[in-house]
């Protein structure tokens, strides 16, 4: 497991705990914006990982829309 994976898991868990759904979308968009220059510089491994991270953030957002949490 690389440092970028650990950072992703920490951010992902932090966003789950914060319960701010829109932040998942912003995190996914940031990952995609960071991946575009990496693809142009032929740094494929990290760019591919960033696209997978973006997909995970977007999936979490969709799941949060389907199963909303109850506010007490």
C-alpha distances in whole Angstrom, upper triangle without the diagonal:
4,7,8,6,7,11,11,11,13,16,16,17,19,21,21,23,25,26,27,27,28,25,22,25,24,21,21,23,22,18,21,23,20,19,23,23,20,21,25,23,22,18,17,13,13,16,15,12,14,17,15,14,18,19,17,19,22,22,22,25,27,26,27,30,31,30,31,31,34,35,37
4,5,5,7,9,10,11,13,15,15,17,19,20,21,23,25,26,27,27,27,24,22,24,23,19,19,22,19,16,19,21,17,17,20,20,17,19,22,20,19,15,15,12,10,14,14,11,13,16,14,14,17,19,17,19,22,22,22,25,27,27,28,31,32,31,32,32,35,36,38
4,5,5,6,9,10,11,12,14,15,16,18,20,21,22,25,25,25,25,22,20,22,21,17,18,20,18,15,18,19,16,16,20,20,17,20,22,21,20,16,16,13,11,14,15,12,13,16,15,14,17,19,17,18,22,22,22,24,27,26,27,30,31,31,31,31,34,34,36
4,5,5,6,9,10,11,12,14,15,16,18,20,21,23,22,22,22,19,17,19,18,14,15,17,14,12,15,16,13,13,17,17,14,17,19,18,18,14,14,11,9,11,12,9,9,13,12,10,13,15,14,15,18,19,19,21,24,24,24,27,29,29,29,29,32,33,35
4,5,5,6,9,10,10,12,14,15,16,18,20,21,22,21,22,19,17,19,18,14,15,17,16,13,16,18,15,15,19,19,17,18,22,21,20,16,15,12,10,13,12,9,10,13,11,9,13,14,12,14,17,17,17,19,22,21,22,25,26,26,27,27,30,31,33
4,5,5,6,9,10,11,12,14,15,16,18,20,21,21,22,19,17,20,19,15,16,19,17,15,18,20,17,18,21,22,20,22,25,24,23,19,19,16,14,16,16,12,13,16,14,12,15,17,14,15,19,19,18,20,23,22,23,26,27,26,27,26,29,30,32
4,6,5,6,8,10,10,12,14,15,16,18,19,19,19,16,15,17,16,12,14,16,14,12,16,17,15,16,19,20,18,20,23,22,22,19,19,16,13,15,16,12,12,15,14,11,13,16,14,13,17,18,17,19,22,22,22,25,26,26,26,25,28,28,30
4,5,5,6,9,10,10,12,14,15,17,17,17,17,14,12,14,14,10,11,14,12,10,14,15,14,14,18,19,17,19,22,22,22,18,18,15,12,14,14,10,9,12,11,7,10,12,10,10,14,14,13,15,18,18,18,21,23,23,23,23,26,27,29
4,5,5,6,8,10,10,12,14,15,16,17,18,15,13,16,16,12,13,17,15,14,17,19,17,18,21,23,21,23,26,26,25,22,21,18,15,17,16,13,12,15,12,9,12,14,11,11,15,15,13,16,18,17,18,21,22,21,21,21,24,25,27
4,5,5,6,9,10,11,12,14,15,16,17,14,13,16,16,13,15,17,16,15,18,20,18,19,23,24,22,24,27,27,27,23,23,20,17,19,19,15,15,17,16,12,14,16,13,13,16,17,15,17,20,19,18,22,23,22,22,21,24,24,26
4,6,5,6,9,10,10,12,12,13,14,10,10,13,12,9,11,14,12,12,15,17,16,17,20,22,21,23,26,26,26,23,22,20,17,18,18,15,13,15,14,11,12,14,12,10,14,15,12,14,17,17,16,19,22,21,20,19,22,22,25
4,5,5,6,9,10,11,12,12,13,10,8,12,12,9,11,14,13,12,15,18,17,18,21,23,22,23,26,27,26,23,22,20,17,18,18,14,13,14,13,9,11,12,9,8,11,12,9,11,14,14,13,17,18,17,17,17,20,21,23
4,5,5,6,9,10,12,13,15,12,11,15,15,12,14,18,17,16,19,21,20,21,25,26,25,27,30,30,30,27,26,23,21,21,21,17,17,18,16,13,14,15,12,11,14,14,11,13,16,15,14,17,19,17,17,16,19,19,21
4,5,5,6,9,10,12,13,10,10,14,14,12,14,17,16,16,19,21,20,22,25,26,25,27,30,30,31,27,27,25,22,22,22,19,18,19,18,14,15,17,14,12,15,16,13,14,17,16,15,18,20,19,17,16,18,18,20
4,5,5,6,7,8,10,7,7,11,11,9,12,14,14,14,17,19,19,20,23,25,25,26,29,30,30,27,26,24,22,22,22,19,17,18,17,13,13,15,12,9,12,13,10,10,14,13,12,15,17,16,15,14,17,16,19
4,6,5,8,8,11,10,9,13,14,12,14,17,17,17,20,22,22,23,26,28,27,29,32,32,32,29,28,26,24,24,23,20,19,19,17,14,15,15,12,10,13,12,9,10,13,11,10,13,15,13,12,11,14,15,17
4,5,8,11,13,12,12,15,16,15,17,20,20,20,23,24,24,26,29,30,30,32,34,35,35,32,31,29,26,26,26,23,21,23,21,18,18,19,16,14,16,16,12,13,16,15,12,16,18,15,14,12,14,14,15
4,6,9,11,9,10,14,14,13,16,18,18,19,22,23,23,25,28,30,29,31,34,34,35,32,31,29,27,27,27,24,22,23,22,18,18,19,17,14,16,17,13,13,16,15,12,15,18,16,14,12,14,13,15
4,6,9,9,9,12,14,13,15,18,18,19,22,23,24,25,28,30,30,32,34,35,35,33,32,30,27,27,27,24,22,22,21,18,17,18,16,13,14,14,11,10,13,12,9,12,14,12,10,8,11,10,13
4,6,6,8,10,11,11,14,15,16,17,20,21,22,24,26,28,28,30,32,33,34,31,31,29,26,26,26,23,21,21,21,17,16,17,15,12,13,14,11,9,13,13,10,11,15,14,11,11,13,12,15
4,5,6,7,9,10,12,13,15,16,18,19,21,22,24,27,27,28,31,32,32,30,29,28,25,24,24,22,19,19,18,16,14,15,13,10,10,11,8,6,9,10,7,8,12,12,10,10,13,13,17
4,5,5,7,9,10,11,13,14,16,17,19,20,22,24,25,26,28,30,31,29,28,27,24,23,23,21,18,18,18,16,13,14,14,10,10,12,10,7,10,12,10,10,14,15,13,14,17,16,20
4,5,5,6,8,10,10,12,14,15,16,18,20,22,23,24,27,28,29,26,26,25,22,21,21,19,16,16,17,14,12,14,13,9,10,12,10,9,12,14,12,13,16,17,15,15,18,18,21
4,5,5,6,9,10,11,12,14,15,17,19,21,21,23,25,26,27,25,23,22,20,19,18,16,14,14,13,10,9,10,9,5,6,9,7,6,9,11,10,11,14,15,14,15,18,19,22
4,5,5,6,9,10,11,12,14,15,17,20,20,21,23,25,26,24,23,22,20,18,18,17,14,13,14,11,8,10,10,7,6,9,9,7,10,12,11,12,15,16,16,17,20,21,24
4,5,5,6,9,10,10,12,14,16,18,19,20,22,24,25,23,22,22,19,17,18,17,13,13,15,12,9,12,12,9,9,13,12,10,13,16,15,15,19,20,18,20,23,22,26
4,5,5,6,9,10,11,12,15,17,17,19,21,22,23,20,20,19,16,15,16,14,10,11,12,9,7,10,10,7,9,12,11,10,14,15,15,16,19,20,19,20,23,23,26
4,5,5,6,9,10,11,13,15,16,16,19,21,21,19,18,17,15,13,13,12,9,8,9,7,4,7,8,5,6,10,10,10,12,14,14,16,18,19,19,21,24,25,28
4,5,5,6,9,10,11,14,15,15,17,19,20,19,18,18,16,13,14,14,10,10,12,10,7,10,11,9,9,13,13,12,14,17,17,18,20,22,22,23,27,27,30
4,5,5,6,9,10,12,13,15,16,18,19,17,17,17,14,12,14,13,9,10,12,10,8,12,13,10,12,15,15,14,17,19,19,20,23,24,24,25,28,28,31
4,5,5,6,9,11,11,12,15,16,16,14,14,14,11,9,10,9,5,7,9,7,6,9,10,9,11,14,14,15,17,19,19,21,23,24,24,25,29,29,32
4,5,5,6,9,10,10,13,15,15,14,13,14,11,8,10,10,7,6,9,9,6,9,12,11,11,14,16,15,17,20,20,21,24,25,25,27,30,31,34
4,5,6,8,9,11,12,14,15,14,14,15,13,10,12,13,9,9,13,12,10,13,15,14,14,18,19,18,20,23,23,24,26,28,28,29,32,33,36
4,6,6,7,9,11,12,13,11,12,13,10,8,11,11,7,9,12,11,10,14,15,14,16,19,19,20,22,24,24,26,28,29,29,30,34,34,37
4,6,5,6,9,10,10,9,9,10,8,5,7,8,6,7,10,10,10,12,14,14,15,18,19,20,22,24,25,26,28,29,30,31,35,35,38
4,5,5,7,9,10,10,10,12,11,7,10,12,9,9,13,14,12,15,17,17,17,20,22,22,23,26,27,28,30,32,32,33,37,37,41
4,5,5,6,9,9,10,13,11,8,12,13,11,12,16,16,15,18,20,20,20,23,25,25,27,29,30,31,33,35,35,36,40,40,43
4,5,5,6,5,7,9,7,6,9,11,10,11,14,14,14,17,19,19,20,23,24,25,27,29,30,31,33,34,35,36,40,40,43
4,5,5,6,6,9,9,6,8,11,10,11,14,15,15,17,19,20,20,23,25,25,26,29,30,31,33,34,35,37,40,41,44
4,5,8,9,12,12,10,12,15,14,14,17,18,18,20,23,23,23,26,28,28,29,32,33,34,36,38,38,40,43,44,47
4,6,8,11,11,10,13,15,14,15,18,19,19,22,24,24,25,27,29,30,31,33,35,36,38,39,40,41,45,45,48
4,5,9,10,9,11,13,14,14,17,18,19,21,23,24,25,27,29,29,31,33,34,35,37,39,39,41,44,45,48
4,6,6,6,9,11,11,13,15,16,17,19,20,22,23,25,26,28,29,31,32,34,35,37,37,38,42,43,46
4,6,5,6,8,10,10,12,14,15,16,18,20,21,22,24,26,27,28,30,32,33,34,35,37,40,41,45
4,6,5,6,9,10,11,12,14,16,17,19,20,21,23,25,26,27,29,31,32,33,34,35,39,40,43
4,5,5,6,9,10,10,12,14,15,16,18,20,21,23,24,26,27,29,30,31,32,33,37,37,40
4,5,5,6,9,10,11,13,14,15,17,18,20,21,23,24,26,27,29,30,31,32,36,37,40
4,5,5,6,9,10,11,13,14,15,17,19,20,21,23,24,26,27,29,30,31,35,36,39
4,5,5,6,9,10,11,12,14,15,17,19,20,21,23,25,26,27,28,29,32,34,37
4,5,5,6,9,10,10,12,14,15,17,18,20,21,23,24,26,26,27,31,32,35
4,5,5,6,9,10,10,12,14,15,16,18,20,21,23,24,25,27,30,32,35
4,5,5,6,9,10,10,12,14,15,16,18,20,21,22,24,25,29,30,33
4,5,5,6,9,10,11,13,14,15,17,19,20,21,22,23,26,28,31
4,5,5,6,9,10,11,12,14,15,17,19,20,21,22,26,27,30
4,5,5,6,9,10,10,12,14,15,17,18,19,21,25,26,30
4,5,5,6,9,10,10,12,14,15,16,17,19,22,24,27
4,5,5,6,9,10,11,13,15,15,16,17,21,22,25
4,5,5,6,9,10,11,13,14,15,17,21,22,26
4,5,5,6,9,10,11,12,14,16,20,21,25
4,5,5,6,9,10,10,11,13,16,18,22
4,5,5,6,9,10,10,12,16,17,21
4,5,5,6,9,10,13,16,18,22
4,5,5,6,8,11,14,17,20
4,5,5,5,8,11,13,17
4,6,6,9,12,14,18
4,6,10,12,15,19
4,6,9,13,16
4,7,9,13
4,6,10
4,6
4
